[in-house]
């Protein structure tokens, strides 16, 4: 009896979970979240799960989800729509994304590995409830990320860009204007480039005012960094990767403009130039700070 009330189940990476197991899992009518990544469950098993567990909102990472929906569309099309709110796939073609929009209209969070030959990101405009967008391997301008954000950005709270090319200061400005509710922003292994001509219109919306979490694991210029860091006055968590080198001067310039009074956690993964001057300045300015970590990777601190 208790088992029937289970809402979350995580059996990822378990090699004894297969399609036979789905016969049991399918009886859990209250199931909302199930993680089956790296199990032996096949396309048919996932299809059976979606059809039988009507409350299911999250099936974790499922690279075959496009083919699963295709299979259901061909064999049991009246089973739609599904309640899925999370869609994570590394191999989504255009038709797969189109099916996701039609068959899972309540998707709030989507992770797409983009291939310019197979995926047109404009398909995402059909998702009315989209709040969290994670894009891997695309170009900000050429692949129309800007156009997607122009339409959907007003509701986006989480934006994760990974291996995204063509990001310049203009792109950061566009993001700040098109995603005013953004709470979490991640740049991961992206290529940030110098802008050719600068966005000259006055910024109508104060940039990044709702941002709580900023992760920058990408090489960028001081100008790009300062644009993000001086504007996110309510940020609580900042993670800076090894591709960025802070200096005492940079920290001073930043904290003079934005004292980061709400910051709770600061991770600067490496610095060859920062000294105790920065540490003291950060502690003095960031009055809510609870965690200042990775100091052992600040060369000048460990040398002294």
N, C-alpha and C positions, 0 to 999 in steps of 0.2 A: 504493500500500500504506500509506504513512504517513498519507494523508488518512483512511483508514478508522479510524485510531486517535484521530482528533480527538474531544475530549470537550467543548470549549467553542467556540462560534462567535458572534461579535457582528457583525451586518450591519445594525444598526438605522439608520434614516434613509436607507438606500440605496434610491433609486428604481428601480434596475435589478433589484432582487430581487422576483420575483413567483412565481406558482404553478409556473411551469416550473422555477424554481430549486429548488423543494421536491423535484422528482424527483431532483435530485442530492443535496440535503441528506439526503433520506430513506435514502440508502445508507450514511450514517455511523452504523453500528449501535452505536458506543460513545458517541454524543452524549448528554451529560447536561444541557448548558445551551445554549440558543440565544436570541439577542435579535433579534427581528424587528419591533420597534415602529417605526411610521412607514415601513414598506415597503409594497409592493403585494400582499403575500400576503393572500388572502381566507380566509373561513371554511373553504372546502373544502381549501385548502392547509394550514391549521393542523390540520384533522382528519386529513389524510393523514400529516402529520408525527407526530402523537401515535400513530396506529395503527402506523406503521412503525418509529419509533424507540422501542423498548420501554424503554430506559434513561433516557429524558428526565425530568429532575427540575424543570427551570426553563425556561419559555418567555418569561420577562420580562413586561413589561406587555402584556397582551392584553385590551383592553376587550370584545372579542367572545367571550372564553373560555366564557361561559355559553351562547351560541348554538352555539359549536363543540361543546361537550359534548352539547347538545340534538340537534344534527345527527348526531353519532356514535350517540347513544342510539336515534335513529329508524332509522338506516341500517346500523349495524354494532355492535349492542349487545353482542355477545360479545367485542368487543375490550377491554372493561374487565376488571379495574381498571387504572388508569394509575399510574405511579410519581411523578407530579408532587408536588413538595414545596413549591413556591412558586406562589401564586395572586394575581395582581394585576389587578383590574378596577375600572373606574369605574362600570360599568353592570350590576351584578348584581341580578337580581330574586330573589324568594324561591325560585322553582322552580330558578333557575340555581344558587343556593347549595346547595339540596338535592341537585341533581345532582352538584355538586362533592364534597359529603360522601360520596355513594354511589359515584361513579366514580373519585375521587382520594382514597382513604381515608388516604393517607400525608402529606397536606399538613401542613407544619410552620409555614409563614409565609403569612399571608393579609392582603391589603390590600383593604378594602371601602369604597366610597363609598356611604353609607347614604341610602336614601330611605324615610321612614316609611311611605309608601304602598305600597312594593314590597318592602321587606326587613324580615324579622323576624330580628334578630341571634341569637335563641335557637337558630336552625338550626346555628350554629357549635359547639354543644355536642356534635355528632356527630363532630367531628374529634378523634380520640384522641391524635394526635401534636402538637397545636398548641403552638408555642413562641413564635412572633412574631405579634403582632396590631397591625395599623395600621388605625385607624378614622377616616373622614373624614365630617364633617357629621352629627352626631347629638347627642342629649341623654343625659347620663350616667345619669339616673334614668328618664326617660320611655321611652327606647329600650332599657332593660334591659341597659345595659353593665355595671351593677353585678352583675346576676344572672349574666351570662356569666362575669365574672371570679370570681364566687363558686364556680362549678363548674370553670372552666378555669384560673383564676389560679395554682394551685399549680405548674403547669408552665411558665407564661409567663416568658420571660427578656427579651423585648423588647416594650415597649408604646409605641405612638406614637398620640397623640390629636390630631387636627387639626380645627379648627373644631368642637370638641365643646363644647356648652353645659352649663350647670348644675353645673359643677365648683366645689365649695366645699371648705372644710377637711375636712369629713366625707368627701367623695369621695377626697381625698388619703389620709386615714387608712384608708379601706376598701382602696384600692389597695395601701397598704403592708402591710396584713394579709393580703389575699387573694393577693398576688403576692410571696411571701417570697423567691423566687429571681430577682427582677427585676434584670437587669444594665444595661439601657438603658431610660430613661424620657424621652419627649419630649412636651412640651406646646407645640403650635404653633398660634398664632392662636386659642387657645381663650378662652372667656369665663369667667373665674374670678369667682365671686360670694361675697358675705358669707354665712356660714351662718346659718340661722335658729335652729337648736338644735344644740348640739354633741354629738358622739359621746362619751358619758360612760363607756362601758365601758373598763376598763383595757386598754391595748394589750397583747395576749398575746405578740405577736411583735415583736422589736426592728425598728422600721421601716427599710426601705431598706438593710439591712446588706450586701447583695450588689451594690448598685448601683455600676457602674463609670462610667457615662456619664449625665449629666443635661443635658437641653436644655430651657430654658424661654424660649420666644419668645411670651410671653403676659403681659398685665397681671395682676398679682396683688398681694395685700397682703403687708406685711412678715411677718405671722403665717404665711401660707401658705408663703412663701419660706423662713422660718426652720424650719418643720416639715420641709421637704424637705432643706434644706442642713445643718441641725444633726444630722440622723440618718444621712446617707449618709457614714459615717466612712471607707469604703474607696473613695470615688469617685476616679476618675483624670482625668476630663474633665468640665468644666462650661462650658456655653455659655449666656449670659444675653442675651436680646434687648433691643431699644431701648425696649420698653414698661416695663421695670423700671429704677428709678433707685436705685442703691446710694448710701449715704453712708458717711463715715468711721465714724460711730457704728455703723451696721449691720454693717460689716466687723469692727469690734472685737467686737461682741456675738456674731457668728457664730464668729469664730476662738477666742473664749474658750470656747465650747461644743464646737466641732469644729475642731481646728487644721488639718484637711485635709492630714494628713501624707503621704497617698498621691497627692495631686493632681499630675498631670503637665502638664495644659494648662488654662488659664483664659482664656475669652473673654468679656469684658463689653463689649458692642457700643457702649454710650454711657453717659456719666455727666456730669451737670452739677454734681455735688457732691463727688466724691471727689478727694482731694489726694494728694500724695506720702506723706502719713502712711499711707494705705491701701496704697500700693505697697510701702512699707518693711515694713509689718505682714504683708502677704501673703508677701513674699520671706522674711521671718524665720520665719514659721510653717510655710509649705508647703515642707517640706524636699526633696520629690521634684520640685518644679516645674521643668519644662523650657521651657514656653512661656507667656508672659503677653502676650496680643496685644490689638489695637484700642486701645492707649493714646492714639493720636492722636485718638480720639473722646471722650476725657475732657477736657471743656472747661477745667477749672481747671489741668490739666497743660499744655495747649498755650498757654494765656494766659500762663503763667509761663515 
